[in-house]
Amino acid sequence: MKVPFSWLKQYVDIDVTPEILQEKLFSCGFEVEELIYLGAEISKVVVGVVTEAVPQEGTHLHICKVDCGPYGHDIQISTGAPNVYVGMHTPAALDGATLPGGVTIKAKPLRGVESNGMLCSGEELGLNEDLYPGAEVYGLLDLPKDTVPGDDIRKVVGLDEYIFDISITANRSDCQSILGIAREVAAVLGKPLKMPATDYTTTDYKDPRLSITVEAPDICPRYMGHYVRNITWGQSPRWMRRQLALCGLRSISNVVDITNYVMLEIGQPMHAFDMNTLESCQIIVRRAAEGETITTLDGKEFALTNQNLVICDGHKPVALAGVMGGLNSEITENTTQLLFESAKFARDNIRKTARGLGQNTDASAHYEKGVSEYTTELGMARALHLIQELNCGEVTASAFDVSAGASREGKRFSARISRINAILGIEVPTEVVLDILKRLDFQVELQDDHDTMQVVAPRWREDIEVGEPDLAEEVIREYGYEHIKPTFLKNATVTNGGLNPDQQRQARAKNTVCAQGFYEAITLAFYADADLDALHIAADAPERNVVRILNPLTSNLTIMRPLLAPSLLNVVVENLKKGNTAGRLFELANVYAPAESINQLPNETLHLGLAAFGEKEDFFALKGAIEALGAAFGVTFDYRRAQNTPWLHPGISADILCGEEKIGVFGKLANDVTAELKLPKDSRDNQKIFLAEIDWPALMAHRRQALRYAPISEFASVARDLALVADEETACGDIIAEMHRACPSLGDVELFDIYRSESVGAGKKSMAFTLHFVPAGKALAPEEIDRFVKKILGNLKYRLNVEIR
């Protein structure tokens, strides 16, 4: 929020520099993102008086003599401005001067005649008509005749001004106005606050036709309206136009400027309806009907829902409450009567409406943080005062105040000074606590025990809750955070620090997969239903039971993720789009599922996701990385053909088993899924993408509780090759598992060839394995190996109908 220093000084007698005030605002909890000096880019530009202006023959230029006071009384400057005349007071940029945009002025010949500077227009100084009258005239800026030659132009035209750009936190909605910041400045400087004038008088006239009804008090707890007639359309006074311009708003007309001025000064968004354009004088505040439409002041048409609040004239919406007025009730130069609106709307409703329609305005930004009922009253009174001050309308007696019955007093509660000091961990003197709270407009009465206070919070401080913690925050930000001394909590103990066992296991897993060439990815915890659609996950699949975000940031982030695969796949796709054709990624993060009760937090389960893509990647490379992970925790995996995983290729994917329990899945991305990805054309057809997802708690449940060292056998292992004939549907994993079941001395088993031919038989395949037999306490004799092989072949024949070739 932009706060002009000169505007603040209207409410507080500030006796410190803008730089010191910036530090004081920081100290009491307000981040000044930038202190802007309007004349920062301007130097050596002064008031000059044209004493001679002679046309230069053959050109459009005038050769001028300019009196610049102490800088010289007879400086020669050429200008092409058509409005130059003798006796004109105008800005003169001298040799070495700088102008906005980084422009530097140098003395040099112009059409053969020496020119020692430049005479300036308002635009060249960064001015507009609202900041200084005549600034947008074509030609030189014509200054008043009482300006003194040689005076710094920044002071003359009002560019000697500081603007505080302050970040207002969501809990301090009372400070999203000039008056709100002025209250804080008054408190931190110990100065009285001068309130803006809010007095006005009304005529006896009442319009009997006018009525206001609120049909949605849950999202509009207070609605005030006041009828003003005999409107005189015109330009706002210079002081108002300048203050609006300093805050970044252009002047439109006196009535419209009043609504914008009150929003900036008081923090109350205002709206004015042209009564001549309304179909009836019945103002109804209600929820919109499904599909109802409105065209706002910027010409955009919106289809509304029952969640949107609208202001209606009895027949149709004339404003989108808290966001923007309707084009059909716009204030124009033909307006003769109007209804001022000042209201309090539910901030969550306004936020959802503004975000949902993509219509974020200054008004919605105020309402999203919150507007108090006190501000609603003050804003209406200030607007009516300005109507009379600017003499642009007659304030009638037709006034309405529809309220849901909220209290007109601040929150009352008791608090103990000892408790405040206990929260802060320091001893703040009682008189200091009382002084700070009173400076912040709290009503405080100290009880006889000199500890308990009866407190009434200001009506505009809706962020204050009943109790000492909020008061402690108020006290310390004014008393000074530098008074806090670091101490241990009462029950604190010194520890050695380090990672807990679960963190150590996660770190080991990350190190293991990193050693396999994977890089860690960190993705958002939410995406959209479309990401599940892209993986062809059925509508009734368990993964579709998701946690939905009630107020998503964008339409692409609407659900908490039930799987890591879509998140990693999106990262892969982005890399491929940017020309990164190969890579390995992993993520160890939570996935989410709804709790059994709506009053419980969602269930969070840690998953490990892997993604590998590129021409050289294959199924077995990913399988090797998974087995390396298992080896790090003493877990041996079994595999079976993947089932019910629509996003993986049915023939190049596998479930990961620990015993009989499935703990994950991996494989190549299904061809139909890959074909639908928005990949570059040159990589779409031949792209290889492999994904894996492992349930981390399930994996950890099967880890060895304690890894024990087993010495490497001093005897060499013995390898034997076997060529086996099996049915086409018999899985390699089943064969290997049966081999291990038959022979405890069998170590690694490697498949090195698969062969199909007529000689093998229809529906059959030949599979060649290398079996490694590991000796224990003695060398294995050949007859022992033969016995092992015989038992293995017998079991394969009996259980899987697999024979030696």
Buried (B, 14 or more C-beta within 10 A) or exposed (E): BBBBBBBBBBBBEBEEEBEEBBEBBEBBBBEBEEBBBBBEBBBBBBBBBBBEBEEBEEBEBBBBBBBBBEBBBEBBBBBBBEBBEEEBBBBBBBBEBBBBEEEEBEBEEBBEEEBBBBBBBBBBBBBBBBBBBBBBBEBBBBBEEEBEBBBBBBEBBBBBBBBBEBEBEEBBBBBBBBBBBBBBBBBBBEBEBEEBEBEBEBEEEEBEEBBBBBEBBEBBBBBBBBBBBEBBBEBBEBEBBBBBBBBEBEBBBBBBBBBBBBBBBBBBBBBBBBBEBBEBBBBBBBBBEEEBEBBBBEEEEBEBBEEBBBBBBBEBBBBBBBBBBBBBBBBEEEBEBBBBBBBBBBBBBBBBBBBBBEBBBBBBBBBBBBBBBBBBBBBBBBBBBBBBBBEBBBBBEBBBBBBBEEEEEBBEBEBBBBBBBEBBBEEBEBEEBBBBBEBBBBBBEBEEEEBBBEBBBBBBBBBBEEBBEBBBBBBBBBBEEEEEEEEEEEEEEEEEEEEEEEEEBBEEBBEBBEEBEBEEBEBEBBBBBEBBEBBBBEEEBEBEEBBEEEEBEEEEBBBBBBBBBBBBBBBBBEBBEEEEBEBBBBBBBBBBBBEEEEEEEEEEEBBBBBBBBBEEBBBEBBBEBBBEBBEBBEBEBBBBBBEEBBBBBBEBBBBBBBEEEBBBBBBBBBEEBBEBBEBEEEBBEEBBBBBBBBBBEBBBEBBEEEEEEEEEBEEEBBEBEBEBBBEEEBBBBBBBBBBBEBBEBBBEBEBEEEBEEEEBEEEBBBBBBBBBBBBEEEEBEEEBBEEBBEEBBEBBEEEBEBEEB
